[in-house]
Structure formats: C-alpha cells, structure tokens
C-alpha cells in the first residue's frame, strides 16, 4: 500500500489539524464557547481603528505597550473587574519582581 504525498504545505496542514483534533469542535461540547473568535475581534475593532487613525504605533515599543494595555482593559471589562485596580495590581507585581517595591 502506498501513501500519496500531497505536498509540503498539505502535509503541514494535516499535521496542524491532527495536532489539535481534540480542540476543533470544543464549541459543540460547551455552550459558552463561541464557534468563532468574532466576539474578540468585534470588541477590539474600534480600538484598532483608533490606533491606526492616531498612528500610536510608530515603534515596536509603543505597539507592545498599547497592545498590553488594551488586552488588560478588555479582559477587565469582560470579567466585570475594575481596570484601574487590575492595572495597579499588575504594575505592583512587576515592580515587586524587579525588587523596586
């Protein structure tokens, strides 16, 4: 019996599919899991548009800082947490790890 090779890209795709085969249909098992990531994309859309218009990401450092802040803000919002308190806790932990607190 011979196995027909489909090509390098097809092999990569098949390996990817097989690697995550138990995770592809998680949304069927759990009602709270959406089948797409549209919710996350929709919640970030206005922020991405604002960043592009205001050109806030002229450097890699600015991009990373902005992405981190937006991620924290949206996470806090979705969990019903206070963003300022969350930011305070993150900064406090970082300063403690650096030995400055």
ZIGI-V445738 format. One record per residue. N is the residue number from 1. RES is the residue in one letter. NEAR is the number of other C-alpha atoms within 10 Angstrom. Layout:
BEGIN
N_RES_NEAR + N_RES_NEAR
END
This chain:
BEGIN
1_X_3 + 2_X_4 + 3_X_5 + 4_X_6 + 5_X_8 + 6_X_9 + 7_X_8 + 8_X_8 + 9_X_9 + 10_X_11 + 11_X_12 + 12_X_11 + 13_X_11 + 14_X_11 + 15_X_12 + 16_X_11 + 17_X_13 + 18_X_12 + 19_X_10 + 20_X_10 + 21_X_11 + 22_X_9 + 23_X_10 + 24_X_11 + 25_X_12 + 26_X_14 + 27_X_13 + 28_X_11 + 29_X_8 + 30_X_9 + 31_X_9 + 32_X_9 + 33_X_12 + 34_X_12 + 35_X_12 + 36_X_9 + 37_X_9 + 38_X_10 + 39_X_10 + 40_X_10 + 41_X_11 + 42_X_10 + 43_X_12 + 44_X_14 + 45_X_12 + 46_X_11 + 47_X_14 + 48_X_14 + 49_X_11 + 50_X_11 + 51_X_14 + 52_X_12 + 53_X_9 + 54_X_10 + 55_X_10 + 56_X_12 + 57_X_15 + 58_X_10 + 59_X_9 + 60_X_9 + 61_X_10 + 62_X_12 + 63_X_14 + 64_X_12 + 65_X_12 + 66_X_16 + 67_X_15 + 68_X_11 + 69_X_14 + 70_X_15 + 71_X_13 + 72_X_17 + 73_X_17 + 74_X_16 + 75_X_15 + 76_X_17 + 77_X_12 + 78_X_10 + 79_X_9 + 80_X_9 + 81_X_13 + 82_X_12 + 83_X_17 + 84_X_12 + 85_X_11 + 86_X_15 + 87_X_15 + 88_X_11 + 89_X_12 + 90_X_13 + 91_X_12 + 92_X_14 + 93_X_14 + 94_X_13 + 95_X_12 + 96_X_11 + 97_X_10 + 98_X_9 + 99_X_8 + 100_X_9 + 101_X_9
END
